[in-house]
Protein backbone atom coordinates (compact mmCIF):
# COMPACT_ATOMS: atom_id res chain seq x y z
CA UNK A 1 0.00 0.00 0.00
CA UNK A 2 1.24 3.51 -0.81
CA UNK A 3 1.96 6.00 1.95
CA UNK A 4 0.65 9.56 1.85
CA UNK A 5 1.68 12.25 4.30
CA UNK A 6 -0.85 14.88 5.23
CA UNK A 7 0.40 18.08 6.86
CA UNK A 8 -2.35 20.21 8.39
CA UNK A 9 -2.85 21.84 11.79
CA UNK A 10 -6.57 20.94 11.81
CA UNK A 11 -7.10 17.50 13.39
CA UNK A 12 -10.69 17.22 12.12
CA UNK A 13 -9.50 17.82 8.57
CA UNK A 14 -6.73 15.26 9.04
CA UNK A 15 -9.31 12.69 10.13
CA UNK A 16 -11.59 13.40 7.17
CA UNK A 17 -8.83 13.37 4.55
CA UNK A 18 -7.26 10.27 6.10
CA UNK A 19 -10.54 8.39 5.69
CA UNK A 20 -10.76 9.44 2.04
CA UNK A 21 -7.17 8.46 1.38
CA UNK A 22 -7.76 5.04 2.92
CA UNK A 23 -10.62 4.56 0.46
CA UNK A 24 -8.08 5.31 -2.26
CA UNK A 25 -5.74 2.62 -0.87
CA UNK A 26 -3.25 4.88 0.90
CA UNK A 27 -1.90 4.63 4.40
CA UNK A 28 -1.79 8.14 5.86
CA UNK A 29 0.79 9.56 8.19
CA UNK A 30 -0.41 12.88 9.60
CA UNK A 31 1.63 15.84 10.81
CA UNK A 32 0.22 18.82 12.69
CA UNK A 33 3.06 21.07 11.50
CA UNK A 34 5.52 21.35 8.64
CA UNK A 35 8.78 21.22 10.67
CA UNK A 36 8.02 17.68 11.91
CA UNK A 37 7.32 16.48 8.37
CA UNK A 38 10.44 18.15 6.95
CA UNK A 39 12.56 16.65 9.72
CA UNK A 40 11.40 13.14 8.80
CA UNK A 41 11.99 13.76 5.10
CA UNK A 42 15.52 14.90 5.80
CA UNK A 43 16.08 11.81 7.96
CA UNK A 44 15.32 9.64 4.94
CA UNK A 45 11.59 8.89 5.09
CA UNK A 46 10.10 8.25 1.64
CA UNK A 47 6.35 8.93 1.30
CA UNK A 48 4.72 8.27 -2.05
CA UNK A 49 2.73 11.51 -1.92
CA UNK A 50 2.45 14.63 0.25
CA UNK A 51 -0.72 16.64 0.91
CA UNK A 52 -0.13 20.12 2.35
CA UNK A 53 -2.35 22.75 3.88
CA UNK A 54 -1.21 26.34 3.26
CA UNK A 55 -2.22 28.13 6.46
CA UNK A 56 -0.33 26.65 9.38
CA UNK A 57 1.52 28.18 12.32
CA UNK A 58 5.32 28.28 12.34
CA UNK A 59 5.90 27.23 8.72
CA UNK A 60 3.28 27.53 5.99
CA UNK A 61 2.59 24.80 3.47
CA UNK A 62 3.94 27.07 0.72
CA UNK A 63 7.22 27.49 2.61
CA UNK A 64 7.49 23.73 3.12
CA UNK A 65 6.72 23.15 -0.55
CA UNK A 66 9.44 25.56 -1.61
CA UNK A 67 11.97 24.00 0.77
CA UNK A 68 11.23 20.46 -0.43
CA UNK A 69 11.40 21.44 -4.09
CA UNK A 70 14.91 22.89 -3.58
CA UNK A 71 16.17 19.45 -2.51
CA UNK A 72 17.14 17.24 -5.47
CA UNK A 73 16.25 14.03 -3.61
CA UNK A 74 12.59 15.09 -3.60
CA UNK A 75 12.27 16.14 -7.23
CA UNK A 76 9.97 13.21 -8.02
CA UNK A 77 7.80 13.51 -4.89
CA UNK A 78 4.20 14.41 -5.86
CA UNK A 79 2.88 17.27 -3.72
CA UNK A 80 -0.74 18.40 -3.58
CA UNK A 81 -1.92 21.57 -1.87
CA UNK A 82 -5.21 21.11 0.01
CA UNK A 83 -6.40 24.53 1.12
CA UNK A 84 -9.41 26.65 1.88
CA UNK A 85 -7.62 29.44 -0.02
CA UNK A 86 -9.31 29.72 -3.41
CA UNK A 87 -7.82 33.00 -4.70
CA UNK A 88 -6.09 32.72 -8.07
CA UNK A 89 -3.00 34.47 -6.71
CA UNK A 90 -2.52 31.77 -4.04
CA UNK A 91 -3.15 28.95 -6.49
CA UNK A 92 -0.70 30.48 -8.98
CA UNK A 93 1.90 30.90 -6.22
CA UNK A 94 1.54 27.25 -5.19
CA UNK A 95 2.14 26.05 -8.75
CA UNK A 96 5.02 28.49 -9.21
CA UNK A 97 6.70 27.05 -6.11
CA UNK A 98 6.31 23.46 -7.25
CA UNK A 99 2.86 22.11 -6.39
CA UNK A 100 1.68 19.36 -8.68
CA UNK A 101 -2.03 19.84 -7.94
CA UNK A 102 -4.22 22.20 -5.93
CA UNK A 103 -7.54 21.30 -4.35
CA UNK A 104 -9.83 23.65 -2.44
CA UNK A 105 -11.40 22.46 0.81
CA UNK A 106 -13.90 21.07 1.36
CA UNK A 107 -12.86 18.35 -1.07
CA UNK A 108 -14.80 15.38 -2.39
CA UNK A 109 -13.37 11.90 -2.86
CA UNK A 110 -13.55 12.32 -6.64
CA UNK A 111 -11.69 15.65 -6.50
CA UNK A 112 -9.01 14.15 -4.29
CA UNK A 113 -8.59 11.15 -6.57
CA UNK A 114 -8.32 13.41 -9.63
CA UNK A 115 -5.73 15.60 -7.90
CA UNK A 116 -3.64 12.54 -7.05
CA UNK A 117 -3.71 11.50 -10.71
CA UNK A 118 -2.74 15.02 -11.77
CA UNK A 119 0.13 15.10 -9.27
CA UNK A 120 1.61 11.82 -10.48
CA UNK A 121 1.29 12.94 -14.09
CA UNK A 122 3.00 16.24 -13.32
CA UNK A 123 5.98 14.43 -11.76
CA UNK A 124 6.29 12.16 -14.80
CA UNK A 125 6.54 15.23 -17.04
CA UNK A 126 9.13 17.03 -14.93
C-alpha positions as CSV (number, residue, x, y, z in Angstrom):
1,X,0.0,0.0,0.0
2,X,1.2,3.5,-0.8
3,X,2.0,6.0,1.9
4,X,0.6,9.6,1.9
5,X,1.7,12.2,4.3
6,X,-0.9,14.9,5.2
7,X,0.4,18.1,6.9
8,X,-2.4,20.2,8.4
9,X,-2.9,21.8,11.8
10,X,-6.6,20.9,11.8
11,X,-7.1,17.5,13.4
12,X,-10.7,17.2,12.1
13,X,-9.5,17.8,8.6
14,X,-6.7,15.3,9.0
15,X,-9.3,12.7,10.1
16,X,-11.6,13.4,7.2
17,X,-8.8,13.4,4.6
18,X,-7.3,10.3,6.1
19,X,-10.5,8.4,5.7
20,X,-10.8,9.4,2.0
21,X,-7.2,8.5,1.4
22,X,-7.8,5.0,2.9
23,X,-10.6,4.6,0.5
24,X,-8.1,5.3,-2.3
25,X,-5.7,2.6,-0.9
26,X,-3.3,4.9,0.9
27,X,-1.9,4.6,4.4
28,X,-1.8,8.1,5.9
29,X,0.8,9.6,8.2
30,X,-0.4,12.9,9.6
31,X,1.6,15.8,10.8
32,X,0.2,18.8,12.7
33,X,3.1,21.1,11.5
34,X,5.5,21.4,8.6
35,X,8.8,21.2,10.7
36,X,8.0,17.7,11.9
37,X,7.3,16.5,8.4
38,X,10.4,18.1,7.0
39,X,12.6,16.7,9.7
40,X,11.4,13.1,8.8
41,X,12.0,13.8,5.1
42,X,15.5,14.9,5.8
43,X,16.1,11.8,8.0
44,X,15.3,9.6,4.9
45,X,11.6,8.9,5.1
46,X,10.1,8.3,1.6
47,X,6.4,8.9,1.3
48,X,4.7,8.3,-2.1
49,X,2.7,11.5,-1.9
50,X,2.4,14.6,0.3
51,X,-0.7,16.6,0.9
52,X,-0.1,20.1,2.4
53,X,-2.4,22.7,3.9
54,X,-1.2,26.3,3.3
55,X,-2.2,28.1,6.5
56,X,-0.3,26.7,9.4
57,X,1.5,28.2,12.3
58,X,5.3,28.3,12.3
59,X,5.9,27.2,8.7
60,X,3.3,27.5,6.0
61,X,2.6,24.8,3.5
62,X,3.9,27.1,0.7
63,X,7.2,27.5,2.6
64,X,7.5,23.7,3.1
65,X,6.7,23.2,-0.5
66,X,9.4,25.6,-1.6
67,X,12.0,24.0,0.8
68,X,11.2,20.5,-0.4
69,X,11.4,21.4,-4.1
70,X,14.9,22.9,-3.6
71,X,16.2,19.4,-2.5
72,X,17.1,17.2,-5.5
73,X,16.3,14.0,-3.6
74,X,12.6,15.1,-3.6
75,X,12.3,16.1,-7.2
76,X,10.0,13.2,-8.0
77,X,7.8,13.5,-4.9
78,X,4.2,14.4,-5.9
79,X,2.9,17.3,-3.7
80,X,-0.7,18.4,-3.6
81,X,-1.9,21.6,-1.9
82,X,-5.2,21.1,0.0
83,X,-6.4,24.5,1.1
84,X,-9.4,26.6,1.9
85,X,-7.6,29.4,0.0
86,X,-9.3,29.7,-3.4
87,X,-7.8,33.0,-4.7
88,X,-6.1,32.7,-8.1
89,X,-3.0,34.5,-6.7
90,X,-2.5,31.8,-4.0
91,X,-3.2,29.0,-6.5
92,X,-0.7,30.5,-9.0
93,X,1.9,30.9,-6.2
94,X,1.5,27.2,-5.2
95,X,2.1,26.0,-8.7
96,X,5.0,28.5,-9.2
97,X,6.7,27.1,-6.1
98,X,6.3,23.5,-7.2
99,X,2.9,22.1,-6.4
100,X,1.7,19.4,-8.7
101,X,-2.0,19.8,-7.9
102,X,-4.2,22.2,-5.9
103,X,-7.5,21.3,-4.4
104,X,-9.8,23.6,-2.4
105,X,-11.4,22.5,0.8
106,X,-13.9,21.1,1.4
107,X,-12.9,18.3,-1.1
108,X,-14.8,15.4,-2.4
109,X,-13.4,11.9,-2.9
110,X,-13.6,12.3,-6.6
111,X,-11.7,15.7,-6.5
112,X,-9.0,14.2,-4.3
113,X,-8.6,11.1,-6.6
114,X,-8.3,13.4,-9.6
115,X,-5.7,15.6,-7.9
116,X,-3.6,12.5,-7.0
117,X,-3.7,11.5,-10.7
118,X,-2.7,15.0,-11.8
119,X,0.1,15.1,-9.3
120,X,1.6,11.8,-10.5
121,X,1.3,12.9,-14.1
122,X,3.0,16.2,-13.3
123,X,6.0,14.4,-11.8
124,X,6.3,12.2,-14.8
125,X,6.5,15.2,-17.0
126,X,9.1,17.0,-14.9
